[in-house]
């Protein structure tokens, strides 16, 4: 399942979304399906502990916990 960047023609919102095969992407802001797929720039994984920690915190705020180990997820969810 690829993750794509989109720009909505209706509200000019920009977002990325995971698109399943056969699914139609919709704008999370206005619900429109009039979207333009954008080119996503690849990003090398961070190497410093500070950048990794910051990326993990951002992922947790957004609800993406897959980059944490099971014990780390339990600890984070306990403090949420």
Number of C-alpha atoms within 10 A of each C-alpha: 7 8 11 15 16 22 17 21 14 14 14 14 14 17 15 16 14 12 14 11 8 6 8 8 19 16 22 14 13 12 12 14 14 15 19 13 15 13 9 11 7 6 6 6 9 12 8 8 9 10 12 13 12 12 15 17 15 13 15 18 11 9 9 12 18 11 12 14 9 11 8 12 14 11 10 14 10 8 6 7
